[in-house]
């Protein structure tokens, strides 16, 4: 079966391009999970969403069309629009993740070595470590201080602002390095970020020689700009990510190059799908989660009870909550696990089986199963649900393709789909094809992003 290039069905691409431009602006400015939660929550409130806590404090009983949200720790959020039907009959859910591979700053990171100041890092998620050297990097995150204040940090993104980076061995002296396997060319402990080289001068009357004057100068700068002491690194969450804004890509302006498109390229259209949704029969949900890249663990990952607790709160505000009704709600739900797929790359054709590969420009990618090799760790969607989603997309003129991640024994990966399927609900992976996945700069097609938005919205209305 041949899927047509989705660009061919558009005589006028103005709306498509405008949507892609808004997405490009979003991903340029929201590179970490905290920033995404802040961005989407602010936008949602402008479109009539209120927090569950506000609804509860006001004694509000939710009815069809009401909009509420729940969030936790600034890194996970769920948006609900109440439908006409009882929650017990199930919800239509879009679920994406907002964390991406990166370099996390360690808790005791700052040190000086031969008159250079550096930060120790611990990489997060699956990366090719050699891709992260010689890049301009920025620091994003927060520093929590003992007095209870939380300082937001963004260094390296402003116009004229300095960037940071990890150095690499020069080609002239790299004979031994180039003999190593790809996963050993750059070791994890070598991903140290260079942050300064100017020593802090001792005061004129002082006879004491400073032990680490370059490090002390960096601490002085951080103190003056952010009020941060060295000990405050102990309670900081700082992430090093590629610096700079997302770019239009290709001579025809048809693609976007950006950091963190896995999985923000699905999170953005998922949120936009629920933003101005008409009142639907079933309650519509957009769920944006953290920690997918490291196994969906922790209090803000999909394995936590966050979503289940949020649904219980919404059910209680709607009336009729009990444990059995909650279980029925979850098992009767339908979900698109809004996650990216690996797009076919003509430079590396041998890892794909072409009949079942995902291709740029052919619309939203449905992955019936993920996992690795023998579908290990996969949610394998049932045929009836796949057929239902196909009909929804066809009726809404959404371009889509059925795909798998790559050749059977080549490797694999997973999403949050199997976790939600544990409730007994119907789930299928559904998202945008990506080139350079997990690299510092990833490539997507604008038409695929727009088709995903159309597909997500149609699903919320009709599933």
N, C-alpha and C positions, 0 to 999 in steps of 0.2 A: 504494500500500500504506500502510495506516494503522498506525502503531505506538502501542500503548496506553500510557497513563500508568502507569509502573511502581509508583506508590504503590497502585494499585487492587488489586494482587495480594496485598497484605499485610493480614491481619487483626490481626496483632501486630507492631508496629514496634520493640519493645524492643531487639532485637539490632542492628537497623539503626541506631537512634539512639545506642546505646552505641558502636558502631564509629565513627560520625561524631564523637562527642564525643572519643574518643581521638585521632582525626585532628586535630580542632580544637586540642587541647592541643599536639600535635606541631608543627603549623605556626605556632602562637603563639610557640614557643620556639626553633625551628630555621629561621632565615630565610636563611642563606647556606650554600653548599656544604660548607664545613668543618664547620659545626655538624651538617648532615645526616649526613655520613660518620661523625662521632663518635657521633651518636645511634644510627644503624642498626648500627654495629659493636658498640657496647656491648650493644644489645638482642640482636644475633645471638650474641654470646659467651654471654649468659645462656641461650640456647636451643641451645647445643651446638656452635656454629661455632668453629673454630680457624683461625689464619692459616696460609697455605701455608708460611711460614717455620718456624712451630712444627712442622708436620707433617713438613717436610723434616729439621729438626734431630733429630726423634725417630725418623727412619727409618721413618715410618709408611707402609704401603701402603694406599691408599684402597680401600674396598669399598662396596657398595651401602648407602645410608643415611648414610654419612659426610658431614660438613658442613665445608667450608673456605671461606675468603675471601681475596681479594687486594685491596690498595689501593695508591694512589700519591699522594704529596704532600699527603695529607689531603683530596683533592678529588674522588677517583673511587674506586669500590669495586665489586667483583663477588662475589656469594655463590653458591656451588655446593653442591647436594646430589646426591651420586653416585647414579645409577640402576642398575638391574639389567643393562641392556644395555651393550655396549661403547661407549665414547665415539665410536668411529669411525662408529657408526650415527647420530650427531647428538645435539643437545641441544634442549630446549625453553627458550626465553629470553624473559624480560621485560626490556625496556630503557627506562629513563626518564632524564630529566636533572634535576639538582638545582640548577642555576644559574637565576637569574631577572633580569629587567631591574632596574637600580638606578643609583645614582650612585657611582662609584668616586672615592676621594680621590686627587688627584695626588701625585706624589713630592715636589714642593716646594710644598706647599699653603697654608701658614699665612701670612697677611699682615694688615696693619692699614690701614684706610682711613677717615679722618675719625673716629677714636676708636671704630671698630668692628673687631673681629677676625673674619676670615672664612677659610674653607677653599675652595680651588679644587677643582672636580670634573671628571671626564670621564665622561659617561653611558655605560652598558654595555647593549647590546642595543637593540631597537627600542622607543622610547618616544615618546609625545606630550609634548614637554618642558613645555608649559604645565600639564600635570597635576601636576607635581612642585613647584610653588610653593605656599606657605602651608600646607604639610603639616607635622605634627610628625614629625621624622625621628630615627632612632637610628643610632649607629655600631656596626657589628659587624666583627670581623676579628682580625688579628694584627699585631704589630710584632716583627720579628726584629732582635735587637741583635747588635752585632759580637762579643760574647763568647759567642755561640751560643744564648743564651736566647731564647725566643719568648714574648711576652706576649699573652695573649688579651684582647681588648677588647670590652666591651659597654657602651655609654653611651646612656641614654635609655629603657631598658625597665623599670627597677626602680620600685617604688612610691615616689612622691615625688621621683624622679630627674628632673633637667631634660632637656628634649628640645632638638633643634636644628631648623633649617629654612632654607628659601630664601624670601626676601621677594619680593613682587610689587608692581607699580606700582598705586597707588590709582586707582580708577575716575574720580575727579575730574580727573586729569591724563593720562588714557590715550587721548585722541582719536587721536593718531598711532599708538599701539600697536594699537588696535582696527581700523585700516585694513590691517594686515599679514596675510599668509597664515598659516594655522594653524601651519605649521612654522617660522614666523619670529616669532611673537608673543613667544616666549621663546627666546633664542639659547642654544646649548650653553655658551658662555663666560659666560653670565649666571647659570648654576646654581651660584652661590657660596653656601656655607652659613654663616649667621651663628652664631658660637659664643661671643661675649662682648663686654662693653662696660665692664668695670671696669678702670681702669688700675692697674698696680703702682706703689705709692708708692716714691719714692727714699728711701734711708736718711737719717736726720736729719743726719748729719755729711757726707753726700755733696753735692757741688756739681754733680755731673754730672747733666744732664737726660736722662732715658731717651728714646730715639728713638721706640720703639713700645711704650709702657707697657701697652696693653691686650693686645697680642700676648704680651708678656713675662709678663703675669699668667696667660694661658692656658697658656704653657709651664711656669710654676711649678706650676699645678694638675696638669698631666699628669705632671710630674716627681714630685710628692708622691703621686699616686694610682697611677701605673703605672711609675714609674722611667724615663720616656721623655724623651729629649733631642730637640731639633728635628731633628738629623741622622738620627735613627732613622726619620723619615718616609720616608727614601730606600729603606728595606727593609721597608716596611709594606704590608699589603694590608688596607685599611679600606674598608668599603662602607656607604654611607648608604641606609637602607631605611626604609619607614614604621614609625613607632613604635606600639607597642600590640598588644594581643592580638586574635586572630581572634574574630569575633562570630557568634553565631547570627543569621540574617537572615530577615526575613519575620514577619508576625504569627502565622503558623502554625508557626514554628520549623523550616521545611523546608529552609533553605539555609544556607550558610556564606559570610561575607565575610572575606577574608584577603588579605594580601600574599603573592605568590609561588606562587599555586596552579598557574600554569604554570611548572614542571611537577610540583611537589611533591604535587599532588593525585593524580597517577598514581604517583609514586615511593613514597608511603606504602602504598597497597594492593598495589603490586608486591612490596615487601618483606614485608608481612604474609602474602602468598600463599605465600611460601617458608618462612616462619618455623617453622611446625609441620606441614609437608607430610608425608604418608605416603610411604614408599619408593615411588618411581615406576619405570616401565620405563626411561625415558630420563633422563639427567642433567638436573636443573632448575637454572636460572640466573636470578638477579636482578642486573641490571647497572645501576648508577646513575652517570651521567657528568656531567662539567662542560663548560662552554664551548659548549653547543648554541646559545645565544642569539647567539653571534658567529661561527657557522659550524663549530662542533665542532672547532676547531683546537687546536694546542698539545699538550703532554705529557699533559694530563688530559681532552682532548676525544676524541670518537669517532674522529677521523681518526688518532689516535696508535696505536701498536702495543700499547697496554696490554692490551686484551682478548685479542688473539691470543697475547700472551706469557703471560697468566694461564691461558688454556686449555692452552697447551703445558706449563706447570708442573703443572697438574692431571692432564693426560694422563700425564706422567712419573711422578707419584705413584701413578697407577692401574696403570702398567705398559703396555708395548707401544707407547710413543711412538716415532714417526718422522715425518718431514716430510710424507710422503704421507698417513699416517693422520690427522694434524692437518688437512690440507686436506680430507680426506673428512669429518671431524667437522664442520667449519664449513659445508661445502656441504650436508650432510645435515640441518642444523639448521632448526628452525622458530622464528620470533620474532614476538612482539607488540611493536611499537614503542610503548611506553606513553606517549602524548603527548596533550595536550588538543586539543579541537576547538572552533571558534567556535560558540557557541549562538545560535539565532535570538533576536533582540531586537525586540519589537513596536514599539519606538521608532525602529528603523532597518530596516524591512522591505525597502527597495529594494536592499540589497546581497546579499540571499539569493535563491536559487531554491527556493521553499518545498517542493517535492516531494523535494528532495535536501539539505535543510538539517538540521543537528543541532538537537535541541530539549532543553531542560531536562526532567528527570523521565521521559525515555523510555529510560534505560539507557545502557550503554556505547556509545560512538560508534566505528564502524569507518570509516576513510577508506581506500578502495581506492587512492587516489592523493592527493597533495598538490601541491606545486609552484605555479606561477603561470601564468595564461593558458593556453598550450598545454601544460600539465602540465610546464613547464620545471623541472628540478631535482627531479623526483619519482621515488619508487619506485612503480611501478604494479603492484600485486599481481596474480598470475595467478588466473584464475577458479577453478581446482581448489582452491587454498589458501583462498580466500574461502569456498567451499562447506564445506571441512573445519572452518573456524572457526565457521561458522553452525551446523553440526551439534553441535559441542562445546557451544556456548552454549545451543542448544535443549535438548539432553539434560540440561543442568545447570539448566534453568529460569532462565537469565540473560536479562534484557531487554536488547536491543541494537538499534541502528539503523545503517543504511548512509548515509554522509553525504559531502558535500564542503565545502570551506572557505567558499565563497561563489560568487557569480556568476562566470562564466568569465573575463570581462575586468575584474573589479573589483580584483583584486590577487592575493594568495596568500602562501604560506609553506612552510616545509620542516621536516623532523625528522631524526632519525638513521637513519631506515629505509633510505634509499638507500645509506648507507655500509655497513650490514650486508649489504644485498642484493648488494654487490660480491663477497661470498664465494660467491654462488650459492645462498644459503639463501632459504627462503620468509619474507617479512616483510610485515606489514600494520600500519598505524597504528591504534591502539586505545586510547581514553581517555575522559576526562570532558569534557562540554560546559562551556564557561566563558563567562560574560558579563563585559564590561569587560576582556577579555584584554589583558595588558601594561599595564593601568592600575595605579596604586599599590594599589588594593583591587579584587579580583576576586570574582566570585560563582559558586558552584557549588551543585548540588542534592545533598542528603544521600543520596537514593535512588540517584543516578547513581554516587556514590562507592562505595556498598555493592555495587551491581551490578557495578562494575568489579572490586572485590575478588573477588567470586564468579567472574566470568569469568576473571580472571587465574589463580586457583587451579585452575579446571577445565581451563584450557589447559595448565598445567604437568603435570597428571596425564594428560591424554588426547590431547595433540597428537602 
